[in-house]
């Protein structure tokens, strides 16, 4: 199963606006994507409440996982999104 490990780039972490942007992108992915912090249980990346519950702050490493056709491309895009500061005006 393809995975990507990425540090959260947003100043406020994976909260509010950055989480909304990420969840919307994950929901559009052609495959089911999960996200987790460390060895904690993976949660659906398209679930706003689950993503917020991770409590990922700026610099926290998260692991994205997906399986199926298009998984690598979906993970690459989502990882690049998480690495950016989604709180910035030009995000």
PDB file of N, CA, C and O in Angstrom:
ATOM      1  N   UNK A   1       0.849  -1.177   0.000  1.00  0.00           N
ATOM      2  CA  UNK A   1       0.000   0.000   0.000  1.00  0.00           C
ATOM      3  C   UNK A   1       0.896   1.242   0.000  1.00  0.00           C
ATOM      4  O   UNK A   1       1.742   1.396   0.881  1.00  0.00           O
ATOM      5  N   UNK A   2       0.715   2.118  -0.975  1.00  0.00           N
ATOM      6  CA  UNK A   2       1.526   3.341  -1.028  1.00  0.00           C
ATOM      7  C   UNK A   2       1.288   4.233   0.195  1.00  0.00           C
ATOM      8  O   UNK A   2       0.160   4.375   0.666  1.00  0.00           O
ATOM      9  N   UNK A   3       2.360   4.823   0.691  1.00  0.00           N
ATOM     10  CA  UNK A   3       2.260   5.763   1.815  1.00  0.00           C
ATOM     11  C   UNK A   3       3.133   6.977   1.533  1.00  0.00           C
ATOM     12  O   UNK A   3       4.059   6.925   0.724  1.00  0.00           O
ATOM     13  N   UNK A   4       2.818   8.062   2.215  1.00  0.00           N
ATOM     14  CA  UNK A   4       3.640   9.271   2.185  1.00  0.00           C
ATOM     15  C   UNK A   4       3.707   9.802   3.611  1.00  0.00           C
ATOM     16  O   UNK A   4       2.694   9.854   4.308  1.00  0.00           O
ATOM     17  N   UNK A   5       4.892  10.193   4.040  1.00  0.00           N
ATOM     18  CA  UNK A   5       5.063  10.837   5.336  1.00  0.00           C
ATOM     19  C   UNK A   5       5.405  12.292   5.054  1.00  0.00           C
ATOM     20  O   UNK A   5       6.313  12.588   4.277  1.00  0.00           O
ATOM     21  N   UNK A   6       4.677  13.193   5.688  1.00  0.00           N
ATOM     22  CA  UNK A   6       4.866  14.625   5.417  1.00  0.00           C
ATOM     23  C   UNK A   6       4.669  15.414   6.709  1.00  0.00           C
ATOM     24  O   UNK A   6       3.830  15.069   7.541  1.00  0.00           O
ATOM     25  N   UNK A   7       5.449  16.468   6.862  1.00  0.00           N
ATOM     26  CA  UNK A   7       5.299  17.361   8.011  1.00  0.00           C
ATOM     27  C   UNK A   7       4.268  18.434   7.660  1.00  0.00           C
ATOM     28  O   UNK A   7       4.309  19.021   6.578  1.00  0.00           O
ATOM     29  N   UNK A   8       3.357  18.677   8.578  1.00  0.00           N
ATOM     30  CA  UNK A   8       2.315  19.684   8.376  1.00  0.00           C
ATOM     31  C   UNK A   8       2.972  21.061   8.294  1.00  0.00           C
ATOM     32  O   UNK A   8       3.721  21.452   9.190  1.00  0.00           O
ATOM     33  N   UNK A   9       2.691  21.790   7.221  1.00  0.00           N
ATOM     34  CA  UNK A   9       3.342  23.074   6.987  1.00  0.00           C
ATOM     35  C   UNK A   9       2.566  24.286   7.477  1.00  0.00           C
ATOM     36  O   UNK A   9       3.147  25.358   7.645  1.00  0.00           O
ATOM     37  N   UNK A  10       1.281  24.143   7.707  1.00  0.00           N
ATOM     38  CA  UNK A  10       0.462  25.296   8.092  1.00  0.00           C
ATOM     39  C   UNK A  10       0.785  25.784   9.498  1.00  0.00           C
ATOM     40  O   UNK A  10       0.991  24.989  10.415  1.00  0.00           O
ATOM     41  N   UNK A  11       0.825  27.092   9.651  1.00  0.00           N
ATOM     42  CA  UNK A  11       1.171  27.701  10.932  1.00  0.00           C
ATOM     43  C   UNK A  11       0.224  27.276  12.051  1.00  0.00           C
ATOM     44  O   UNK A  11       0.653  27.115  13.194  1.00  0.00           O
ATOM     45  N   UNK A  12      -1.059  27.094  11.734  1.00  0.00           N
ATOM     46  CA  UNK A  12      -2.020  26.684  12.753  1.00  0.00           C
ATOM     47  C   UNK A  12      -2.162  25.166  12.831  1.00  0.00           C
ATOM     48  O   UNK A  12      -3.023  24.657  13.547  1.00  0.00           O
ATOM     49  N   UNK A  13      -1.323  24.448  12.099  1.00  0.00           N
ATOM     50  CA  UNK A  13      -1.426  22.998  12.071  1.00  0.00           C
ATOM     51  C   UNK A  13      -2.583  22.567  11.197  1.00  0.00           C
ATOM     52  O   UNK A  13      -3.050  23.321  10.343  1.00  0.00           O
ATOM     53  N   UNK A  14      -3.037  21.354  11.417  1.00  0.00           N
ATOM     54  CA  UNK A  14      -4.142  20.818  10.625  1.00  0.00           C
ATOM     55  C   UNK A  14      -5.438  21.140  11.356  1.00  0.00           C
ATOM     56  O   UNK A  14      -6.089  20.263  11.924  1.00  0.00           O
ATOM     57  N   UNK A  15      -5.797  22.425  11.326  1.00  0.00           N
ATOM     58  CA  UNK A  15      -6.958  22.924  12.056  1.00  0.00           C
ATOM     59  C   UNK A  15      -7.672  23.961  11.193  1.00  0.00           C
ATOM     60  O   UNK A  15      -7.047  24.652  10.389  1.00  0.00           O
ATOM     61  N   UNK A  16      -8.962  24.058  11.366  1.00  0.00           N
ATOM     62  CA  UNK A  16      -9.800  25.060  10.693  1.00  0.00           C
ATOM     63  C   UNK A  16      -9.588  25.092   9.179  1.00  0.00           C
ATOM     64  O   UNK A  16      -9.854  24.101   8.498  1.00  0.00           O
ATOM     65  N   UNK A  17      -9.117  26.208   8.652  1.00  0.00           N
ATOM     66  CA  UNK A  17      -8.993  26.378   7.198  1.00  0.00           C
ATOM     67  C   UNK A  17      -8.090  25.334   6.541  1.00  0.00           C
ATOM     68  O   UNK A  17      -8.482  24.755   5.528  1.00  0.00           O
ATOM     69  N   UNK A  18      -6.889  25.072   7.081  1.00  0.00           N
ATOM     70  CA  UNK A  18      -6.036  24.056   6.452  1.00  0.00           C
ATOM     71  C   UNK A  18      -6.700  22.676   6.422  1.00  0.00           C
ATOM     72  O   UNK A  18      -6.591  21.958   5.428  1.00  0.00           O
ATOM     73  N   UNK A  19      -7.375  22.310   7.490  1.00  0.00           N
ATOM     74  CA  UNK A  19      -8.050  21.010   7.532  1.00  0.00           C
ATOM     75  C   UNK A  19      -9.162  20.955   6.490  1.00  0.00           C
ATOM     76  O   UNK A  19      -9.335  19.936   5.821  1.00  0.00           O
ATOM     77  N   UNK A  20      -9.905  22.032   6.351  1.00  0.00           N
ATOM     78  CA  UNK A  20     -11.003  22.086   5.372  1.00  0.00           C
ATOM     79  C   UNK A  20     -10.463  21.903   3.952  1.00  0.00           C
ATOM     80  O   UNK A  20     -11.028  21.147   3.162  1.00  0.00           O
ATOM     81  N   UNK A  21      -9.380  22.589   3.635  1.00  0.00           N
ATOM     82  CA  UNK A  21      -8.774  22.486   2.302  1.00  0.00           C
ATOM     83  C   UNK A  21      -8.293  21.054   2.051  1.00  0.00           C
ATOM     84  O   UNK A  21      -8.516  20.497   0.976  1.00  0.00           O
ATOM     85  N   UNK A  22      -7.634  20.466   3.046  1.00  0.00           N
ATOM     86  CA  UNK A  22      -7.128  19.105   2.908  1.00  0.00           C
ATOM     87  C   UNK A  22      -8.264  18.100   2.760  1.00  0.00           C
ATOM     88  O   UNK A  22      -8.218  17.245   1.875  1.00  0.00           O
ATOM     89  N   UNK A  23      -9.274  18.189   3.604  1.00  0.00           N
ATOM     90  CA  UNK A  23     -10.402  17.248   3.571  1.00  0.00           C
ATOM     91  C   UNK A  23     -11.133  17.322   2.231  1.00  0.00           C
ATOM     92  O   UNK A  23     -11.508  16.292   1.672  1.00  0.00           O
ATOM     93  N   UNK A  24     -11.336  18.531   1.715  1.00  0.00           N
ATOM     94  CA  UNK A  24     -12.000  18.674   0.412  1.00  0.00           C
ATOM     95  C   UNK A  24     -11.184  18.031  -0.703  1.00  0.00           C
ATOM     96  O   UNK A  24     -11.740  17.395  -1.598  1.00  0.00           O
ATOM     97  N   UNK A  25      -9.868  18.196  -0.647  1.00  0.00           N
ATOM     98  CA  UNK A  25      -8.999  17.580  -1.660  1.00  0.00           C
ATOM     99  C   UNK A  25      -9.019  16.054  -1.533  1.00  0.00           C
ATOM    100  O   UNK A  25      -9.052  15.346  -2.540  1.00  0.00           O
ATOM    101  N   UNK A  26      -9.001  15.553  -0.306  1.00  0.00           N
ATOM    102  CA  UNK A  26      -9.023  14.110  -0.083  1.00  0.00           C
ATOM    103  C   UNK A  26     -10.333  13.495  -0.566  1.00  0.00           C
ATOM    104  O   UNK A  26     -10.346  12.384  -1.095  1.00  0.00           O
ATOM    105  N   UNK A  27     -11.434  14.224  -0.384  1.00  0.00           N
ATOM    106  CA  UNK A  27     -12.741  13.730  -0.815  1.00  0.00           C
ATOM    107  C   UNK A  27     -12.820  13.603  -2.337  1.00  0.00           C
ATOM    108  O   UNK A  27     -13.591  12.793  -2.852  1.00  0.00           O
ATOM    109  N   UNK A  28     -12.028  14.398  -3.056  1.00  0.00           N
ATOM    110  CA  UNK A  28     -12.025  14.358  -4.525  1.00  0.00           C
ATOM    111  C   UNK A  28     -11.084  13.294  -5.081  1.00  0.00           C
ATOM    112  O   UNK A  28     -11.105  13.008  -6.278  1.00  0.00           O
ATOM    113  N   UNK A  29     -10.258  12.710  -4.215  1.00  0.00           N
ATOM    114  CA  UNK A  29      -9.296  11.704  -4.670  1.00  0.00           C
ATOM    115  C   UNK A  29     -10.042  10.483  -5.210  1.00  0.00           C
ATOM    116  O   UNK A  29     -11.109  10.132  -4.706  1.00  0.00           O
ATOM    117  N   UNK A  30      -9.479   9.837  -6.234  1.00  0.00           N
ATOM    118  CA  UNK A  30     -10.146   8.679  -6.833  1.00  0.00           C
ATOM    119  C   UNK A  30     -10.043   7.406  -5.989  1.00  0.00           C
ATOM    120  O   UNK A  30     -10.609   6.373  -6.345  1.00  0.00           O
ATOM    121  N   UNK A  31      -9.319   7.485  -4.873  1.00  0.00           N
ATOM    122  CA  UNK A  31      -9.135   6.338  -3.992  1.00  0.00           C
ATOM    123  C   UNK A  31      -9.411   6.753  -2.545  1.00  0.00           C
ATOM    124  O   UNK A  31      -9.394   7.939  -2.214  1.00  0.00           O
ATOM    125  N   UNK A  32      -9.663   5.772  -1.699  1.00  0.00           N
ATOM    126  CA  UNK A  32      -9.866   6.044  -0.278  1.00  0.00           C
ATOM    127  C   UNK A  32      -8.504   6.349   0.350  1.00  0.00           C
ATOM    128  O   UNK A  32      -7.566   5.562   0.224  1.00  0.00           O
ATOM    129  N   UNK A  33      -8.403   7.492   1.025  1.00  0.00           N
ATOM    130  CA  UNK A  33      -7.155   7.913   1.647  1.00  0.00           C
ATOM    131  C   UNK A  33      -7.351   7.963   3.157  1.00  0.00           C
ATOM    132  O   UNK A  33      -8.373   8.442   3.646  1.00  0.00           O
ATOM    133  N   UNK A  34      -6.359   7.462   3.890  1.00  0.00           N
ATOM    134  CA  UNK A  34      -6.388   7.579   5.347  1.00  0.00           C
ATOM    135  C   UNK A  34      -5.195   8.416   5.789  1.00  0.00           C
ATOM    136  O   UNK A  34      -4.213   8.567   5.062  1.00  0.00           O
ATOM    137  N   UNK A  35      -5.304   8.954   6.998  1.00  0.00           N
ATOM    138  CA  UNK A  35      -4.245   9.779   7.575  1.00  0.00           C
ATOM    139  C   UNK A  35      -4.086   9.379   9.037  1.00  0.00           C
ATOM    140  O   UNK A  35      -5.064   9.085   9.725  1.00  0.00           O
ATOM    141  N   UNK A  36      -2.837   9.372   9.501  1.00  0.00           N
ATOM    142  CA  UNK A  36      -2.592   9.060  10.910  1.00  0.00           C
ATOM    143  C   UNK A  36      -1.353   9.794  11.393  1.00  0.00           C
ATOM    144  O   UNK A  36      -0.530  10.264  10.607  1.00  0.00           O
ATOM    145  N   UNK A  37      -1.249   9.875  12.711  1.00  0.00           N
ATOM    146  CA  UNK A  37      -0.079  10.457  13.359  1.00  0.00           C
ATOM    147  C   UNK A  37       0.608   9.333  14.115  1.00  0.00           C
ATOM    148  O   UNK A  37      -0.003   8.699  14.976  1.00  0.00           O
ATOM    149  N   UNK A  38       1.869   9.082  13.802  1.00  0.00           N
ATOM    150  CA  UNK A  38       2.623   8.033  14.484  1.00  0.00           C
ATOM    151  C   UNK A  38       1.965   6.674  14.347  1.00  0.00           C
ATOM    152  O   UNK A  38       1.552   6.278  13.257  1.00  0.00           O
ATOM    153  N   UNK A  39       1.870   5.966  15.458  1.00  0.00           N
ATOM    154  CA  UNK A  39       1.288   4.619  15.438  1.00  0.00           C
ATOM    155  C   UNK A  39      -0.199   4.626  15.789  1.00  0.00           C
ATOM    156  O   UNK A  39      -0.799   3.568  15.981  1.00  0.00           O
ATOM    157  N   UNK A  40      -0.789   5.812  15.872  1.00  0.00           N
ATOM    158  CA  UNK A  40      -2.217   5.895  16.170  1.00  0.00           C
ATOM    159  C   UNK A  40      -3.024   5.314  15.019  1.00  0.00           C
ATOM    160  O   UNK A  40      -2.508   5.125  13.917  1.00  0.00           O
ATOM    161  N   UNK A  41      -4.297   5.031  15.285  1.00  0.00           N
ATOM    162  CA  UNK A  41      -5.186   4.464  14.278  1.00  0.00           C
ATOM    163  C   UNK A  41      -5.384   5.448  13.124  1.00  0.00           C
ATOM    164  O   UNK A  41      -5.568   6.647  13.335  1.00  0.00           O
ATOM    165  N   UNK A  42      -5.342   4.922  11.919  1.00  0.00           N
ATOM    166  CA  UNK A  42      -5.583   5.747  10.723  1.00  0.00           C
ATOM    167  C   UNK A  42      -7.057   6.120  10.654  1.00  0.00           C
ATOM    168  O   UNK A  42      -7.926   5.319  10.998  1.00  0.00           O
ATOM    169  N   UNK A  43      -7.331   7.343  10.206  1.00  0.00           N
ATOM    170  CA  UNK A  43      -8.703   7.830  10.069  1.00  0.00           C
ATOM    171  C   UNK A  43      -8.939   8.250   8.621  1.00  0.00           C
ATOM    172  O   UNK A  43      -7.986   8.549   7.901  1.00  0.00           O
ATOM    173  N   UNK A  44     -10.207   8.274   8.186  1.00  0.00           N
ATOM    174  CA  UNK A  44     -10.497   8.700   6.809  1.00  0.00           C
ATOM    175  C   UNK A  44     -10.079  10.155   6.589  1.00  0.00           C
ATOM    176  O   UNK A  44     -10.430  11.034   7.376  1.00  0.00           O
ATOM    177  N   UNK A  45      -9.341  10.395   5.536  1.00  0.00           N
ATOM    178  CA  UNK A  45      -8.862  11.747   5.237  1.00  0.00           C
ATOM    179  C   UNK A  45      -9.997  12.666   4.790  1.00  0.00           C
ATOM    180  O   UNK A  45      -9.844  13.887   4.809  1.00  0.00           O
ATOM    181  N   UNK A  46     -11.128  12.097   4.390  1.00  0.00           N
ATOM    182  CA  UNK A  46     -12.244  12.939   3.946  1.00  0.00           C
ATOM    183  C   UNK A  46     -13.205  13.285   5.087  1.00  0.00           C
ATOM    184  O   UNK A  46     -14.250  13.891   4.850  1.00  0.00           O
ATOM    185  N   UNK A  47     -12.860  12.905   6.324  1.00  0.00           N
ATOM    186  CA  UNK A  47     -13.692  13.202   7.485  1.00  0.00           C
ATOM    187  C   UNK A  47     -13.120  14.386   8.261  1.00  0.00           C
ATOM    188  O   UNK A  47     -12.071  14.274   8.895  1.00  0.00           O
ATOM    189  N   UNK A  48     -13.815  15.516   8.205  1.00  0.00           N
ATOM    190  CA  UNK A  48     -13.344  16.731   8.877  1.00  0.00           C
ATOM    191  C   UNK A  48     -13.129  16.489  10.376  1.00  0.00           C
ATOM    192  O   UNK A  48     -12.087  16.861  10.915  1.00  0.00           O
ATOM    193  N   UNK A  49     -14.084  15.883  11.040  1.00  0.00           N
ATOM    194  CA  UNK A  49     -13.958  15.658  12.483  1.00  0.00           C
ATOM    195  C   UNK A  49     -12.777  14.753  12.810  1.00  0.00           C
ATOM    196  O   UNK A  49     -12.056  14.997  13.776  1.00  0.00           O
ATOM    197  N   UNK A  50     -12.577  13.712  12.013  1.00  0.00           N
ATOM    198  CA  UNK A  50     -11.461  12.795  12.253  1.00  0.00           C
ATOM    199  C   UNK A  50     -10.122  13.487  12.065  1.00  0.00           C
ATOM    200  O   UNK A  50      -9.197  13.286  12.852  1.00  0.00           O
ATOM    201  N   UNK A  51     -10.018  14.303  11.018  1.00  0.00           N
ATOM    202  CA  UNK A  51      -8.768  15.021  10.747  1.00  0.00           C
ATOM    203  C   UNK A  51      -8.482  16.031  11.859  1.00  0.00           C
ATOM    204  O   UNK A  51      -7.343  16.145  12.311  1.00  0.00           O
ATOM    205  N   UNK A  52      -9.493  16.754  12.297  1.00  0.00           N
ATOM    206  CA  UNK A  52      -9.310  17.708  13.393  1.00  0.00           C
ATOM    207  C   UNK A  52      -8.894  16.995  14.680  1.00  0.00           C
ATOM    208  O   UNK A  52      -8.082  17.509  15.449  1.00  0.00           O
ATOM    209  N   UNK A  53      -9.460  15.802  14.906  1.00  0.00           N
ATOM    210  CA  UNK A  53      -9.174  15.052  16.126  1.00  0.00           C
ATOM    211  C   UNK A  53      -7.721  14.568  16.197  1.00  0.00           C
ATOM    212  O   UNK A  53      -7.245  14.208  17.273  1.00  0.00           O
ATOM    213  N   UNK A  54      -7.021  14.555  15.073  1.00  0.00           N
ATOM    214  CA  UNK A  54      -5.614  14.159  15.086  1.00  0.00           C
ATOM    215  C   UNK A  54      -4.771  15.130  15.906  1.00  0.00           C
ATOM    216  O   UNK A  54      -3.751  14.744  16.479  1.00  0.00           O
ATOM    217  N   UNK A  55      -5.195  16.380  15.962  1.00  0.00           N
ATOM    218  CA  UNK A  55      -4.449  17.380  16.720  1.00  0.00           C
ATOM    219  C   UNK A  55      -3.071  17.676  16.145  1.00  0.00           C
ATOM    220  O   UNK A  55      -2.154  18.027  16.888  1.00  0.00           O
ATOM    221  N   UNK A  56      -2.915  17.538  14.837  1.00  0.00           N
ATOM    222  CA  UNK A  56      -1.611  17.740  14.192  1.00  0.00           C
ATOM    223  C   UNK A  56      -1.258  19.227  14.150  1.00  0.00           C
ATOM    224  O   UNK A  56      -1.975  20.033  13.556  1.00  0.00           O
ATOM    225  N   UNK A  57      -0.153  19.570  14.785  1.00  0.00           N
ATOM    226  CA  UNK A  57       0.330  20.954  14.802  1.00  0.00           C
ATOM    227  C   UNK A  57       1.376  21.138  13.701  1.00  0.00           C
ATOM    228  O   UNK A  57       1.791  20.173  13.060  1.00  0.00           O
ATOM    229  N   UNK A  58       1.796  22.387  13.491  1.00  0.00           N
ATOM    230  CA  UNK A  58       2.824  22.654  12.488  1.00  0.00           C
ATOM    231  C   UNK A  58       4.062  21.819  12.806  1.00  0.00           C
ATOM    232  O   UNK A  58       4.530  21.806  13.944  1.00  0.00           O
ATOM    233  N   UNK A  59       4.588  21.127  11.807  1.00  0.00           N
ATOM    234  CA  UNK A  59       5.775  20.298  11.981  1.00  0.00           C
ATOM    235  C   UNK A  59       5.481  18.852  12.348  1.00  0.00           C
ATOM    236  O   UNK A  59       6.375  18.009  12.271  1.00  0.00           O
ATOM    237  N   UNK A  60       4.255  18.544  12.743  1.00  0.00           N
ATOM    238  CA  UNK A  60       3.878  17.168  13.064  1.00  0.00           C
ATOM    239  C   UNK A  60       3.946  16.316  11.804  1.00  0.00           C
ATOM    240  O   UNK A  60       3.431  16.708  10.757  1.00  0.00           O
ATOM    241  N   UNK A  61       4.578  15.158  11.901  1.00  0.00           N
ATOM    242  CA  UNK A  61       4.625  14.253  10.756  1.00  0.00           C
ATOM    243  C   UNK A  61       3.363  13.402  10.730  1.00  0.00           C
ATOM    244  O   UNK A  61       3.005  12.766  11.721  1.00  0.00           O
ATOM    245  N   UNK A  62       2.703  13.403   9.593  1.00  0.00           N
ATOM    246  CA  UNK A  62       1.519  12.566   9.394  1.00  0.00           C
ATOM    247  C   UNK A  62       1.813  11.570   8.283  1.00  0.00           C
ATOM    248  O   UNK A  62       2.632  11.821   7.399  1.00  0.00           O
ATOM    249  N   UNK A  63       1.126  10.432   8.347  1.00  0.00           N
ATOM    250  CA  UNK A  63       1.300   9.397   7.343  1.00  0.00           C
ATOM    251  C   UNK A  63       0.005   9.265   6.557  1.00  0.00           C
ATOM    252  O   UNK A  63      -1.062   9.037   7.129  1.00  0.00           O
ATOM    253  N   UNK A  64       0.108   9.409   5.248  1.00  0.00           N
ATOM    254  CA  UNK A  64      -1.025   9.239   4.350  1.00  0.00           C
ATOM    255  C   UNK A  64      -0.917   7.866   3.705  1.00  0.00           C
ATOM    256  O   UNK A  64       0.174   7.445   3.318  1.00  0.00           O
ATOM    257  N   UNK A  65      -2.042   7.163   3.586  1.00  0.00           N
ATOM    258  CA  UNK A  65      -2.054   5.849   2.953  1.00  0.00           C
ATOM    259  C   UNK A  65      -3.242   5.754   2.007  1.00  0.00           C
ATOM    260  O   UNK A  65      -4.314   6.296   2.278  1.00  0.00           O
ATOM    261  N   UNK A  66      -3.039   5.064   0.905  1.00  0.00           N
ATOM    262  CA  UNK A  66      -4.123   4.834  -0.060  1.00  0.00           C
ATOM    263  C   UNK A  66      -3.798   3.573  -0.835  1.00  0.00           C
ATOM    264  O   UNK A  66      -2.649   3.132  -0.870  1.00  0.00           O
ATOM    265  N   UNK A  67      -4.806   3.003  -1.450  1.00  0.00           N
ATOM    266  CA  UNK A  67      -4.603   1.803  -2.242  1.00  0.00           C
ATOM    267  C   UNK A  67      -5.523   1.854  -3.450  1.00  0.00           C
ATOM    268  O   UNK A  67      -6.648   2.346  -3.363  1.00  0.00           O
ATOM    269  N   UNK A  68      -5.045   1.350  -4.562  1.00  0.00           N
ATOM    270  CA  UNK A  68      -5.861   1.302  -5.767  1.00  0.00           C
ATOM    271  C   UNK A  68      -5.265   2.135  -6.891  1.00  0.00           C
ATOM    272  O   UNK A  68      -4.211   2.755  -6.746  1.00  0.00           O
ATOM    273  N   UNK A  69      -5.977   2.127  -8.021  1.00  0.00           N
ATOM    274  CA  UNK A  69      -5.533   2.888  -9.185  1.00  0.00           C
ATOM    275  C   UNK A  69      -5.526   4.383  -8.871  1.00  0.00           C
ATOM    276  O   UNK A  69      -6.536   4.935  -8.434  1.00  0.00           O
ATOM    277  N   UNK A  70      -4.399   5.026  -9.092  1.00  0.00           N
ATOM    278  CA  UNK A  70      -4.280   6.452  -8.842  1.00  0.00           C
ATOM    279  C   UNK A  70      -3.838   6.797  -7.439  1.00  0.00           C
ATOM    280  O   UNK A  70      -3.793   7.973  -7.078  1.00  0.00           O
ATOM    281  N   UNK A  71      -3.507   5.782  -6.629  1.00  0.00           N
ATOM    282  CA  UNK A  71      -3.123   6.040  -5.230  1.00  0.00           C
ATOM    283  C   UNK A  71      -1.862   6.897  -5.137  1.00  0.00           C
ATOM    284  O   UNK A  71      -1.816   7.850  -4.359  1.00  0.00           O
ATOM    285  N   UNK A  72      -0.842   6.566  -5.923  1.00  0.00           N
ATOM    286  CA  UNK A  72       0.410   7.326  -5.846  1.00  0.00           C
ATOM    287  C   UNK A  72       0.205   8.792  -6.200  1.00  0.00           C
ATOM    288  O   UNK A  72       0.717   9.682  -5.521  1.00  0.00           O
ATOM    289  N   UNK A  73      -0.547   9.037  -7.269  1.00  0.00           N
ATOM    290  CA  UNK A  73      -0.790  10.419  -7.692  1.00  0.00           C
ATOM    291  C   UNK A  73      -1.609  11.176  -6.644  1.00  0.00           C
ATOM    292  O   UNK A  73      -1.332  12.338  -6.348  1.00  0.00           O
ATOM    293  N   UNK A  74      -2.611  10.509  -6.090  1.00  0.00           N
ATOM    294  CA  UNK A  74      -3.445  11.148  -5.059  1.00  0.00           C
ATOM    295  C   UNK A  74      -2.606  11.497  -3.835  1.00  0.00           C
ATOM    296  O   UNK A  74      -2.727  12.591  -3.283  1.00  0.00           O
ATOM    297  N   UNK A  75      -1.757  10.563  -3.412  1.00  0.00           N
ATOM    298  CA  UNK A  75      -0.921  10.808  -2.233  1.00  0.00           C
ATOM    299  C   UNK A  75       0.101  11.908  -2.493  1.00  0.00           C
ATOM    300  O   UNK A  75       0.373  12.725  -1.613  1.00  0.00           O
ATOM    301  N   UNK A  76       0.665  11.931  -3.692  1.00  0.00           N
ATOM    302  CA  UNK A  76       1.631  12.988  -4.026  1.00  0.00           C
ATOM    303  C   UNK A  76       0.977  14.365  -3.914  1.00  0.00           C
ATOM    304  O   UNK A  76       1.555  15.287  -3.339  1.00  0.00           O
ATOM    305  N   UNK A  77      -0.224  14.497  -4.461  1.00  0.00           N
ATOM    306  CA  UNK A  77      -0.925  15.775  -4.416  1.00  0.00           C
ATOM    307  C   UNK A  77      -1.305  16.185  -3.003  1.00  0.00           C
ATOM    308  O   UNK A  77      -1.146  17.346  -2.627  1.00  0.00           O
ATOM    309  N   UNK A  78      -1.810  15.230  -2.213  1.00  0.00           N
ATOM    310  CA  UNK A  78      -2.214  15.542  -0.848  1.00  0.00           C
ATOM    311  C   UNK A  78      -1.005  15.851   0.038  1.00  0.00           C
ATOM    312  O   UNK A  78      -1.074  16.727   0.900  1.00  0.00           O
ATOM    313  N   UNK A  79       0.091  15.138  -0.171  1.00  0.00           N
ATOM    314  CA  UNK A  79       1.305  15.396   0.604  1.00  0.00           C
ATOM    315  C   UNK A  79       1.852  16.791   0.305  1.00  0.00           C
ATOM    316  O   UNK A  79       2.270  17.509   1.214  1.00  0.00           O
ATOM    317  N   UNK A  80       1.846  17.168  -0.973  1.00  0.00           N
ATOM    318  CA  UNK A  80       2.310  18.506  -1.352  1.00  0.00           C
ATOM    319  C   UNK A  80       1.424  19.578  -0.737  1.00  0.00           C
ATOM    320  O   UNK A  80       1.911  20.628  -0.317  1.00  0.00           O
ATOM    321  N   UNK A  81       0.133  19.314  -0.683  1.00  0.00           N
ATOM    322  CA  UNK A  81      -0.812  20.263  -0.089  1.00  0.00           C
ATOM    323  C   UNK A  81      -0.537  20.433   1.399  1.00  0.00           C
ATOM    324  O   UNK A  81      -0.504  21.559   1.895  1.00  0.00           O
ATOM    325  N   UNK A  82      -0.341  19.332   2.115  1.00  0.00           N
ATOM    326  CA  UNK A  82      -0.088  19.399   3.552  1.00  0.00           C
ATOM    327  C   UNK A  82       1.232  20.095   3.881  1.00  0.00           C
ATOM    328  O   UNK A  82       1.348  20.739   4.924  1.00  0.00           O
ATOM    329  N   UNK A  83       2.216  19.971   3.009  1.00  0.00           N
ATOM    330  CA  UNK A  83       3.530  20.571   3.258  1.00  0.00           C
ATOM    331  C   UNK A  83       3.493  22.093   3.144  1.00  0.00           C
ATOM    332  O   UNK A  83       4.355  22.778   3.694  1.00  0.00           O
ATOM    333  N   UNK A  84       2.483  22.632   2.421  1.00  0.00           N
ATOM    334  CA  UNK A  84       2.372  24.081   2.253  1.00  0.00           C
ATOM    335  C   UNK A  84       1.748  24.721   3.478  1.00  0.00           C
ATOM    336  O   UNK A  84       1.082  24.052   4.268  1.00  0.00           O
ATOM    337  N   UNK A  85       1.965  26.023   3.634  1.00  0.00           N
ATOM    338  CA  UNK A  85       1.270  26.783   4.679  1.00  0.00           C
ATOM    339  C   UNK A  85      -0.092  27.190   4.144  1.00  0.00           C
ATOM    340  O   UNK A  85      -0.214  28.209   3.464  1.00  0.00           O
ATOM    341  N   UNK A  86      -1.111  26.407   4.443  1.00  0.00           N
ATOM    342  CA  UNK A  86      -2.453  26.666   3.923  1.00  0.00           C
ATOM    343  C   UNK A  86      -3.128  27.833   4.621  1.00  0.00           C
ATOM    344  O   UNK A  86      -4.238  28.217   4.253  1.00  0.00           O
ATOM    345  N   UNK A  87      -2.474  28.398   5.619  1.00  0.00           N
ATOM    346  CA  UNK A  87      -2.986  29.610   6.274  1.00  0.00           C
ATOM    347  C   UNK A  87      -2.572  30.863   5.515  1.00  0.00           C
ATOM    348  O   UNK A  87      -3.156  31.930   5.704  1.00  0.00           O
ATOM    349  N   UNK A  88      -1.568  30.733   4.658  1.00  0.00           N
ATOM    350  CA  UNK A  88      -1.086  31.892   3.891  1.00  0.00           C
ATOM    351  C   UNK A  88      -2.157  32.344   2.907  1.00  0.00           C
ATOM    352  O   UNK A  88      -2.946  31.531   2.425  1.00  0.00           O
ATOM    353  N   UNK A  89      -2.183  33.604   2.616  1.00  0.00           N
ATOM    354  CA  UNK A  89      -3.203  34.176   1.719  1.00  0.00           C
ATOM    355  C   UNK A  89      -3.145  33.614   0.317  1.00  0.00           C
ATOM    356  O   UNK A  89      -4.168  33.556  -0.365  1.00  0.00           O
ATOM    357  N   UNK A  90      -1.964  33.195  -0.133  1.00  0.00           N
ATOM    358  CA  UNK A  90      -1.828  32.712  -1.499  1.00  0.00           C
ATOM    359  C   UNK A  90      -1.909  31.192  -1.613  1.00  0.00           C
ATOM    360  O   UNK A  90      -1.571  30.632  -2.656  1.00  0.00           O
ATOM    361  N   UNK A  91      -2.346  30.529  -0.568  1.00  0.00           N
ATOM    362  CA  UNK A  91      -2.394  29.045  -0.554  1.00  0.00           C
ATOM    363  C   UNK A  91      -3.418  28.508  -1.527  1.00  0.00           C
ATOM    364  O   UNK A  91      -3.585  27.294  -1.640  1.00  0.00           O
TER     365      UNK A  91
END
